[in-house]
Amino acid sequence: SSSAKLREWSSVRVSSRTIPLTVVFIGIMYIHMPFYNVLTRPQNKCGIQPPSYQAFFSIWNLVIWSWIPTIAMLVFGGLTVQHVHQGRKRLAPTNNPNNSQSNQKKSDRQLIRMMFVQALVFGLTTTVNSIVGLYVARTTSSTDTAVKLAIYNYLLNVSSSMALIGPCMAFYLFTLSSQIFRRELLQLFHRICYRRVTPTDNIQHSTATQRY
């Protein structure tokens, strides 16, 4: 950024303070959960009680866990790409400006695609989980049969598993959606393998030289 005050926020000192504060803040925001989770027997499984709190928790998750992080990823990701693009413009021109500009535009498109795919997958999967929880909370009653309750539990388990796709599959999403990410990953593997092979080759070469 061209602003010196904004650049001051990008430092290890600020990160070392904001990360613990973020952990504490999120813990305080979800401190209400232990008071409304009940251990059911004989399944020994925690469940949200009463249904009114389950409806509130689904709406809470929809806003706090689904929409706000997705919007934040899109906004801050877009700002990051914009700042990177502006920083490249301030650099001295290269010997081949046309080729350089083409590579920069390609890199920007790849970054935007990676950001959009991650935000889209995270937003969709977490939204489905919240909507299913809200639907179950609104339709569950004390007269439901065991089969209906089993269907509700199955829907909740499937939607909860889907909600973990976004956080757990970021590496695979980047690998599938970005050619630059795949190239950098292959180069990283190549450097790691080269470092492991080179010392062995040098030792064998020096041993053979000593024999002759």
ABEGO torsion letter per residue (X at the ends): XABAAAAAABBAAAAAAAAAAAAAAAAAAAAAAAAABBBBOAAGBBBBOBAAAAAAAAAAAAAAAAAAAAAAAAAAAAAAAAAAAAAAAABBBBABAAAAAAAAAAAAAAAAAAAAAAAAAAAAAAAAAAAAAAAAAAABBAABBAAAAAAAAAAAAAAAAAAAAAAAAAAAAAAAABAAAAAAAAAAAAAAAAAAAAAAAAAAAAAAAAAX
